């Protein structure tokens, strides 16, 4: 506990401000990616409204169980009054999140593949990494085959939506650029938090252990990735010669800075609550 307190006490205001700024980049670019996805599905969301709703969703994702409650609220708030008016917003939220997860998993797979190279490790000691990597590639191949074999109206409609959102009219380019910016901001916050708490990590951490800590947050337990992220950091930090307690300190710092960065969501929720209050003469 003493070592953890010492690590947390090292954080400078420069690191805090830098991380909070990067969190704003995450949220704003994520909102723009969501707006783009919604437009491709036929729902036009004004830019400022998209940003506002993404702040609310980011806050709720970090404070409610499961880590996806905010996304459900975001889809519900965008529903129309027509029958089935929740389907298109829900699909847009799902596809937008999928875009980010694809980018994260690609980086994690790249990190898994190059780990022995960038760490100058013995290839024989990392056979399990390549087994996992091969298994992931096989899984992707199976998904693609199932996708091509999927017949029927539902499958055709889904394929059309996926192509509209991710492929047609250079949609892939927009998703690639925004996802790279967003993922870089996530990793930047974690890396700065690690450095600020005393971890002596090289850039290698940005393509190896940090992406896996972010992947651990996707496990739908607890609140906003708390617990699984810290467990992953404590397990992964020693692989690059750092102490487990430094990984814990970095993860905790990342968590509270991410939550603080999404704090404007409280303001937007408060404003929405007052707007819906009935007026009494």
Phi and psi in degrees as a GROMACS rama.xvg file:
@    title "Ramachandran Plot"
@    xaxis  label "Phi"
@    yaxis  label "Psi"
@TYPE xy
-62.2767  -43.5524  UNK-2
-62.9645  -38.6398  UNK-3
-65.5722  -44.5446  UNK-4
-61.7852  -38.8172  UNK-5
-64.4288  -40.3425  UNK-6
-64.8803  -44.8876  UNK-7
-67.2598  -29.0508  UNK-8
-74.0571  -12.2119  UNK-9
-80.394  -12.0667  UNK-10
-63.024  129.588  UNK-11
-98.301  161.722  UNK-12
-67.113  -30.514  UNK-13
-62.0182  -43.5978  UNK-14
-64.3943  -42.0973  UNK-15
-61.9719  -48.8244  UNK-16
-63.8288  -41.1011  UNK-17
-61.8088  -44.6432  UNK-18
-66.3639  -42.3277  UNK-19
-62.9791  -36.7421  UNK-20
-65.0869  -40.5737  UNK-21
-66.912  -33.7269  UNK-22
-63.639  -37.5541  UNK-23
-64.4902  -38.0097  UNK-24
-61.1631  -45.2517  UNK-25
-53.7902  -51.787  UNK-26
-69.1089  -44.5874  UNK-27
-65.1945  -46.8266  UNK-28
-67.9828  -34.3772  UNK-29
-64.1969  -40.0641  UNK-30
-64.1262  -40.5042  UNK-31
-67.4741  -36.7078  UNK-32
-65.1998  -40.3794  UNK-33
-64.6373  -42.376  UNK-34
-61.8315  -43.0916  UNK-35
-60.9972  -44.7902  UNK-36
-61.7486  -43.3996  UNK-37
-63.3124  -40.1011  UNK-38
-64.2181  -37.8273  UNK-39
-67.1264  -19.8851  UNK-40
-100.811  5.13518  UNK-41
98.7334  6.45917  UNK-42
-118.169  119.562  UNK-43
-97.118  114.363  UNK-44
-106.28  125.86  UNK-45
-57.4851  144.473  UNK-46
-54.1859  -47.3608  UNK-47
-66.374  -35.6616  UNK-48
-67.0729  -39.6387  UNK-49
-62.5012  -42.667  UNK-50
-65.5853  -43.426  UNK-51
-59.2967  -48.0737  UNK-52
-66.3767  -31.4501  UNK-53
-72.5102  -33.4548  UNK-54
-62.3331  -43.8119  UNK-55
-62.4777  -47.0981  UNK-56
-63.3706  -40.8729  UNK-57
-63.2888  -41.1757  UNK-58
-63.9282  -47.2575  UNK-59
-68.2339  -35.2691  UNK-60
-60.0086  -30.516  UNK-61
-92.2662  -8.72055  UNK-62
-121.201  -8.4441  UNK-63
-113.286  155.602  UNK-64
-61.5134  148.083  UNK-65
93.4867  -25.0097  UNK-66
79.1954  1.46275  UNK-67
-130.437  7.58502  UNK-68
-62.2679  -38.1197  UNK-69
-63.393  -35.7797  UNK-70
-66.2411  -39.243  UNK-71
-63.5199  -41.5941  UNK-72
-64.7158  -40.0989  UNK-73
-60.1289  -44.8296  UNK-74
-65.6574  -41.6105  UNK-75
-64.1791  -39.9877  UNK-76
-70.445  -19.9657  UNK-77
-94.8612  1.95157  UNK-78
-67.8846  156.908  UNK-79
-101.975  172.853  UNK-80
-83.8316  -6.22622  UNK-81
-74.6444  157.155  UNK-82
-58.2966  132.212  UNK-83
70.8164  21.006  UNK-84
-70.8911  -2.41515  UNK-85
-93.4664  -13.8456  UNK-86
-67.6021  -48.1064  UNK-87
-64.7644  -44.9223  UNK-88
-60.6536  -39.3578  UNK-89
-64.6057  -40.2933  UNK-90
-65.2749  -39.9704  UNK-91
-63.7472  -42.1324  UNK-92
-63.9939  -44.0989  UNK-93
-61.6571  -46.3741  UNK-94
-67.3958  -37.9347  UNK-95
-64.4086  -43.6287  UNK-96
-65.7994  -37.1192  UNK-97
-61.3945  -38.8288  UNK-98
-57.9845  -44.7517  UNK-99
-67.7138  -40.1187  UNK-100
-67.8496  -35.5742  UNK-101
-61.3961  -45.5766  UNK-102
-61.5842  -41.5872  UNK-103
-65.19  -43.799  UNK-104
-69.2526  -34.5522  UNK-105
-62.5211  -44.7166  UNK-106
-64.4808  -39.7034  UNK-107
-63.8146  -39.6399  UNK-108
-67.1266  -39.732  UNK-109
-61.9198  -44.7815  UNK-110
-61.3649  -39.4001  UNK-111
-63.9172  -39.1861  UNK-112
-71.3647  -38.4116  UNK-113
-95.4977  -2.12408  UNK-114
-49.8578  -53.6832  UNK-115
-62.405  -28.5456  UNK-116
-74.0063  -50.8437  UNK-117
-74.2178  -19.5802  UNK-118
-100.468  2.35156  UNK-119
55.7494  37.3996  UNK-120
-88.8682  164.937  UNK-121
-73.761  124.689  UNK-122
-59.6365  -33.1102  UNK-123
-65.1582  -25.3595  UNK-124
-80.2974  -8.39359  UNK-125
-122.216  30.7231  UNK-126
-60.2294  -35.2058  UNK-127
-65.1012  -31.2542  UNK-128
-62.0541  -43.6546  UNK-129
-73.2312  -28.067  UNK-130
-65.9705  -43.9145  UNK-131
-64.5225  -42.1414  UNK-132
-60.773  -45.7055  UNK-133
-63.4962  -40.7275  UNK-134
-62.1687  -38.3122  UNK-135
-65.8666  -42.2157  UNK-136
-64.236  -40.4859  UNK-137
-62.7639  -40.7981  UNK-138
-61.7302  -42.2922  UNK-139
-62.64  -42.6606  UNK-140
-62.1693  -40.3652  UNK-141
-64.6648  -41.6727  UNK-142
-61.8485  -42.6289  UNK-143
-63.105  -42.7047  UNK-144
-63.4378  -43.0812  UNK-145
-63.9868  -36.176  UNK-146
-61.9539  -43.4569  UNK-147
-70.6615  -28.5912  UNK-148
-85.5557  -12.9001  UNK-149
-69.7063  117.797  UNK-150
-109.451  175.589  UNK-151
97.6213  169.654  UNK-152
-64.0659  -42.1433  UNK-153
-63.1349  -44.4669  UNK-154
-64.4903  -40.4656  UNK-155
-64.188  -42.6536  UNK-156
-64.8798  -40.8325  UNK-157
-65.8828  -43.225  UNK-158
-60.1507  -41.7146  UNK-159
-61.8394  -44.4083  UNK-160
-63.4083  -43.3438  UNK-161
-62.8238  -43.7085  UNK-162
-64.459  -40.7479  UNK-163
-63.8272  -39.8143  UNK-164
-78.9763  -40.7761  UNK-165
-108.576  -19.1961  UNK-166
-121.54  -58.0771  UNK-167
-63.3937  149.077  UNK-168
52.1825  44.2588  UNK-169
59.7592  30.0648  UNK-170
-61.7065  -34.9929  UNK-171
-59.0546  -34.417  UNK-172
-68.3379  -42.4437  UNK-173
-63.1483  -44.9736  UNK-174
-63.9792  -40.2451  UNK-175
-63.4368  -47.1516  UNK-176
-65.1017  -50.525  UNK-177
-65.4753  -38.9227  UNK-178
-66.9251  -37.2294  UNK-179
-64.271  -43.4367  UNK-180
-62.8601  -46.8427  UNK-181
-64.5874  -46.583  UNK-182
-65.8576  -37.7381  UNK-183
-62.5419  -37.2757  UNK-184
-67.1497  -42.6656  UNK-185
-58.2379  -48.9285  UNK-186
-66.3575  -37.803  UNK-187
-60.5904  -42.5364  UNK-188
-61.4421  -45.2534  UNK-189
-65.3911  -42.3226  UNK-190
-66.8265  -43.1631  UNK-191
-64.4801  -40.9294  UNK-192
-61.6563  -39.3382  UNK-193
-64.6773  -46.7565  UNK-194
-63.466  -40.4039  UNK-195
-66.9478  -27.5865  UNK-196
-94.8629  5.43063  UNK-197
103.998  3.61367  UNK-198
-73.484  127.592  UNK-199
-93.5729  71.3936  UNK-200
-101.131  147.895  UNK-201
-93.3636  178.149  UNK-202
-60.5633  -20.6201  UNK-203
-55.2682  -32.2638  UNK-204
-60.9332  -27.1332  UNK-205
-71.2255  -19.2876  UNK-206
-116.919  4.65069  UNK-207
-124.275  -83.3262  UNK-208
-75.6525  -34.7051  UNK-209
-66.2266  -45.4362  UNK-210
-57.4036  -34.8291  UNK-211
-72.0247  -30.818  UNK-212
-65.3934  -38.2147  UNK-213
-68.9465  -37.8758  UNK-214
-62.1786  -38.834  UNK-215
-60.5807  -28.1146  UNK-216
-67.1937  -19.0275  UNK-217
-76.0575  -14.0517  UNK-218
-65.9188  119.439  UNK-219
-76.0599  62.7404  UNK-220
-129.14  150.792  UNK-221
69.9337  -151.996  UNK-222
-120.745  116.752  UNK-223
57.2622  29.4777  UNK-224
85.3808  -2.50125  UNK-225
-63.594  135.225  UNK-226
101.55  -62.1904  UNK-227
-67.0585  -39.0072  UNK-228
-64.1983  -44.0404  UNK-229
-66.8083  -39.6503  UNK-230
-62.5641  -42.3352  UNK-231
-64.6725  -42.5375  UNK-232
-63.7502  -42.6811  UNK-233
-64.9888  -31.6558  UNK-234
-80.3947  -32.804  UNK-235
-89.8148  -31.5911  UNK-236
-55.5135  -43.8444  UNK-237
-62.1786  -20.5676  UNK-238
-67.3793  -19.6762  UNK-239
-110.733  21.4677  UNK-240
81.5073  12.0799  UNK-241
-101.143  165.493  UNK-242
-83.7796  148.267  UNK-243
-59.0786  -38.1885  UNK-244
-65.3979  -31.2138  UNK-245
-68.1879  -37.4729  UNK-246
-63.8578  -40.3714  UNK-247
-62.8083  -44.8994  UNK-248
-64.0394  -42.1233  UNK-249
-63.1338  -41.9301  UNK-250
-67.9354  -42.3815  UNK-251
-61.5064  -43.988  UNK-252
-63.3712  -42.92  UNK-253
-58.1234  -43.4884  UNK-254
-62.9233  -48.4029  UNK-255
-74.8825  -28.4051  UNK-256
-69.9158  -38.4379  UNK-257
-64.5335  -39.9225  UNK-258
-67.1642  -42.4282  UNK-259
-63.865  -37.2351  UNK-260
-65.9672  -27.5873  UNK-261
-90.8619  5.01759  UNK-262
-56.8973  -31.9504  UNK-263
-55.1917  -19.7076  UNK-264
-59.3752  -30.2254  UNK-265
-63.0965  -42.4527  UNK-266
-62.5136  -45.9779  UNK-267
-65.6385  -37.4526  UNK-268
-65.7237  -40.4222  UNK-269
-64.4179  -44.4552  UNK-270
-61.7394  -43.1443  UNK-271
-63.2568  -37.4976  UNK-272
-65.6661  -41.4688  UNK-273
-69.4893  -34.4193  UNK-274
-66.7018  -28.6141  UNK-275
-90.4943  -5.98609  UNK-276
-69.4271  135.318  UNK-277
-67.5639  143.256  UNK-278
-90.3972  137.265  UNK-279
-114.739  127.798  UNK-280
